[in-house]
Amino acid sequence: MTALARFLFGRRARLRWIHLILGGALAMPYVLVGSVVVGPVTGGADVFRSLTPQLASFAFGLPLAAVTSLFPLTRPLESGVVRWLCGVAADRLAYGPARTKGEKGRTAAWFTLHLGAGGIIAGMSLAVPPFAAALIALPFVPALRDDRTGLPGVLHHSWALALAPVAGAAMLVALAGCAAGCGALLARWAPALLGPSPEDRVAAAEARAAGLAVRNRLARELHDSVGHALSAVTLQASAARRLLDTDPEFVREALAAIEDTTRRTVGELDAVLGVLRDGDAPGTAPAPTLAADLDGLLRRTRAAGLRVTATVAADPRALPPLVSREAYRIVQEGLSNALRHGGGQVAVALRVEVLDDQLRITVTNPLGEAGGARAPRPGGGHGLRGITDRARLLGGAAEADGAAGTWRLHVRLPLRGTA
């Protein structure tokens, strides 16, 4: 009983009833136009004094409603009203103007259905409650039994007077049931008639995929740039603290390296945040590349205490810009991984070369208690995953293993066909 009462008189049912009443109000101009045509056909009689001419005017006006539904604003307005009053999820409706023939046809069908059902329910809502109230009050108000009220003569019988309140209440419940049923059907049909077309769904899916790709790229950029900077700065500050009293020159160099690292990282962070804010970042610092920034990366990493031996058997300036950019991030993350897990006493060998039309990057460092590059770390594992994603997006591959007591990261990036 509670579920039935909620279905008939709950908040959702009342809002859908309002939606139907709005449909009836929108139908009135079309009914008036129809009455202008139907009136002369019926001999000039007052259309609104007889049910049959009223229904004829209503039937004549609905095709006019279908035609006017072709205006661009019809679907956005109807979708907005359906969302708020009928309780249909926003992602199941389309809010742009109907463009294709199919979309226009579905919009016309919906508008006609809304006005048709709304006109019927609105008419019932105007006529049924007064009559039902008269029936309910009939046994208690003798004046209502006067012949001038126009009530059927059968209601003067005693058994009819006893049943009149029950009949009146049943009529109100039936009206609520009709309104709730029509509202539920319209809410069920709305996604099919006002929902996005397959082309719209594909476009929305592509937009979501593009947004996720941008978010993943920004997450990788932040992880690689900020993570490397924090690891380097932590080691530099720790070494400077230990040697503060014994080696002031080293402390001075460490503080200068910290200043340089943080300044550059802030510039990269501003660039990434500019993309987040505006979707583009004109005027912000360009992304670092292997050609322009490898020397600075090695200098800052060595200042952190990491012993790096770099062999560059390729001309970074000849690399495609995208490969150069992603290669820089891969090298940065490889060195950062050694910094985080090995500390400042690890010797790292970096080799960058071009073989078989592929840029090959190899980073090796010893394993062990000091160089355990695979040591578990809370929240770790994102760096290697980011390297793999970067290589895969360029059509390359990344491999990492710790065989024979040495941690080895090897990445291959194709140079041909890279967009």
N, C-alpha and C positions, 0 to 999 in steps of 0.2 A: 504493500500500500504506500509506503514511503517513497519507493522508487517511482510509482505511478504518479503520486502527487508532485514529485520533483519534475517528472517529465511534462506534466500538464501546466504546473504553475511555478516552476523554479525560475531562477534568474535567467538561465539560458533560454527557456521557453518564452519568457516575457520579452527578452531582447529580439528573439526571432519574430515574435508577434509584431513588435514595432517595425521590424524590417518589412513585414508583409503590409502593414498599414502605410508605410512609405511607398510601397509599390502601388497600392490603391490610389494614393494621392497623386503619384506620377501618371496613373492611368486616366485621371479625370479629364485633362485637356483633350486626350484622344477620344474619349467617350463623347465629349461635347461636340467635337468635329463630326463624329459619327452620327450624333443626333441631328445635325444639320442636314445630313444626307437622308437619314431614315425618316425624319419628320414628314417631308413632302410625300414620300412613298406611302405612309400610313394615313394620308389624307389631311395632313396639317395638324393632327391631334397632338396634345402635349405628350411628348415622349415619356416624361418622367412620372406620368400617372398610371402607366401600365408596365407590367413586367416584361412582356414580350418585346416591345420597342426598346426597352432599356438593354435587354440582352443583345438585340440586333445592333444597337449603337456600340455596345461593348465589343462585339465580334468584328465590327467594321473598323474600330479604332486600333485593334491589336496589330494588324498589318502595317498601319502607319507607324506604330511604335517600333516595329522591326526595322523599318526603313531609317528612322531617325537614330537608331542605335549605331549606325555606321559612322557617326561623328567620332573623332579620335578620343575625346574625353570620356566616352561611355564606359569602356572597359576599366580604366584606372579608377573612376569614381565608384563603379559597381564593386570592384575588387576591394577597395577600401571599406565600403559599407559592409560587405560580406565578412570581411576579416573581423571587424569590431562587433557586429551584431549577431552574426551567425556562428561565430566561434571557429572559423576555418583557419588552419595554420597559415601563417604568412607565406611560407615557402611553397605552398601548394597553389598559389594564385599568381597571376601575371599582372604587373602594374603599368606596363607600357601600352601604347595604343595598338589596336589590332591592325596588322599590316597585310598578312596573306589572306587569300579568300577563305581558307579554312578557319582562321582566327575570327574574321568578320562574321562568318556564318554562325560560329559558336556563340559569339557575343550577341548577335541578333536573337538567337534561340534563347539565351539566358534572359535578355531584357524582356522579350515577349513573355517568357514563363514567369518572371518576377512580377510584371505588371498584371498578367492574367490572374495568377494565384492571389496576388495582393488585392486586386479589385474585388475578387469573390470574398476573400476573408474580411476585407474592409467593409463591404456591403453587409455581410453577416454580423460584423461587430457593431454596425449602426442599427440593424433591425432587431437582432435577437435579444440583446439585454433589456430594452424597454418592454418587449412582449413577455419575456421571462419574468421580469419584475412584476408586471401586472398579474401574471398567473399566481405568483407566490403570494401577492397581497390580496388576491381575489376573495378568499374566504373571510378576510378580516376587514375589508373595505366595501361595504354594500354599494357605494356609489359606482364602483367599477362594473357592477352588473347591469347598469342602465343600458338599454338598447342603443343609446346614442354613442356609446364607446366603440361600437363596431365589433365587439367580441362575438364569437360564434354562439348561437343559441343553446348548444349542447352544454355550455358551461353553466347554465342556470340550474341544472340538475344537481341534487345533493351529492351524488357519487362523484360527479365531475368537480364540484367544489372541493371535495376531500382530496382528489388526486391532483388538482391544479398546482399546489406548491411543489409536489414531487416532479410534475412535468416541467415546471419552470426551472427547477434546479437541474434536472436532466438536460434541458436545453443549454444551460450555461456550461455544464460539463462537456456536452457535445461540441459546443463552440470552441472551448479550450482545446479539446481533442483535435478538432479540425485544424486549428491554428498551429498546435504543436506538431501535428503530423506533416502539414505543408512546410513548416519551417525546417523540420528535420530532413525532408526530401530535398528542399532547396540547398541546405547545407551539404547534403551528400552529393548533389549534382554539380555544385559550384566548381569544384576542382576540375571536373571534366569539361565544363563549358567556359570557365574563366581562367583555367590553369595555363601554365606555360606550354607551348608547343614543343615537340621533340627538338627542334632547332634551338629554342630558348634554353632547354635543359642542357643541351650540349655546350652552348655558349657559357652558361652558368658554371658547368663543371670545369670547362677550360679556364674560366676566370678564377675559380677556387684553386685549381691546380697551379696556376701561375702565382697566385698569392702565397700558397704553401711553399712553392719553389723559392720565392723571394725571401720568405721567412727563414727557410732552411739555410739559404746562402748567407743571410745576415747573421744567423746564429753561428755558422762556421767562421765568418769573418771575426766576430766578437771573440769567439773561443780562441782562435789562433792568435789574433793580435794581442788582446788583453791578457790571455793566459801566458803567452810567452813573455810579455813585459813584466807581469807580476812575478813570474819565476826568476827572471834575470834580476829584477830590483831586489827581491828577497835575498838572493845569494850575495849580491853586491853589498847590501846593507849589513848582512851578517858578517861578511869578511871585513868590512870597514870597522865594525864595532870591535872585532877581535884584535885588529891591528892599529887601533886608534892611538895607542901610546907608543908603539914601537916603529911604525912605518907611516908617518904622516903623508908622504908622497903617494903611497898607494891609496890612502883614504881620500886624498884629493882627486885622484883619477877615478876612484869608485863613485864619488859624489858627482863628478862630471858625467860619468856614464849613466848614473841614475837620472840626472837632469835630462840628458839627451834621450834616453829611453822613454821617460814619461812624456816629454814634449811631443815626441813623434807618435806615441800611442794616443795621446789626447787628440791629435790631428786626425788619426785614423778613426777614432771613436766618433768625432764630430761628423766625419763623412758618413759613417754607418747610420748614426742617428738622423742625419739629414735625409737619408733615404727613407727611414721610418716615418719621419714627419711629413715629407712632401711627396713621396713616391719617386723623387729624383733629387739629386743633390748638386745643382749647378753652383759652381764657385767654391766647392769644398775641396779638400786635398785629394789628389788622384790616388787610386789604389797602388800600393807598392808593387814593383815588378822585379824580376830577377836581374834584368839588364841594369836598372837604375839603383837598386837598393841592396844587392847582395853584399857588397863590401861593408856597408853600414851595419847590416845584420850580423856579419861575422865579427866586426869590431865590438859591437855591443855585447855579443855573446862571450867573446874572449874576456871582455872587461868584467863579466860576471864570474870569471874564474875557470870557465870551461876551456879545455885545451882542444882547439879545433884545428885539424889539418884539412885544408880545402884544396881539391884538385878540380879545376874547371877546364875541361878539354872541349870546350864549345864556346862559340861567340854568343853571349846572351842577347846582344843587340840584333842578331839575325833571327831570333825566335819570334813567332807570331805573338802579338800582344796578349791574347788570352792565355796562351801556354806560359808566357813569361810571368803573368800575374799569378796563375794557379801554382806554378812551380815555386815561386817565392813563398807562398803560403805553406806549401808542402815542406820545403827546406826549413822554414821557420818552426813548423810544428815538430819536425824531426829533432831539431836542436832543443826545442822547448821540452820535449819528452825526456831527452837526456839530462837537461837541467833539473827537471822536477824530480826524477827518480834517481839520478846518480850524484847530484850535488856538484860541487865545483872541482872535484879531483878526477873526473872522468875524462879520458882522452877520446875524442870523437873524430872519426874520419868521414869527410864529406867528399863525394865524387859526383861531378855533373859532366855528362858527355852526350854526344849525339852518335847513335849507332842505328843503322837500318831505318833511317827516317823516323827515329824515335828519340825523344829526350829522355835520358835515363838518369835518375837521381838515386844515389845509394848513400845511406847514413849508417855507420857501424860504430858500436862502442861495446866495451867488455861488460859481461854480466858479473854478478857477484853481489855481495852485501852492499858495496858502494855503488855498483853500476847496475843494480837490478831494475832494468827498464820496464820489466813486466811486473814489478811488485804491486800488489793490490793497493788501491788508493780510493777512499770514499769519493764517489762521483766521477771516477776515472773512466777511461775507455772511449771518451768522445773524440779524442784527437785522432786515433788510428781510424776510427769510423769516418771522420771528416776527410782524412787523406784518401781513403778508399772512395768516398763519394766524389771528391774532386777528380780523381783519376778516371772514374767510371763515366762521369759526365763528358769528359773529353775523349772517350773511347779508349782509354788506357786501362792499366791495372796496377794494383799495389799489393806487395807481398811483405810479410814481416815474420821473422822467426828468431828463435834464440838458441840455435844449435851450436854445439862446440864452444859453449861459454861466451858466445858473442851475439849481441843483439844486432840484427841486420834488417834495415828497412830499404826495400828496393821498389822504385816506382817507374813505370814506363808511360810516357805521354806521346801519342802520335803527333807528328808535325804536319802531315798532309791531311787535308779535308777538315781541319779544325776551323769551325766558324767563329 
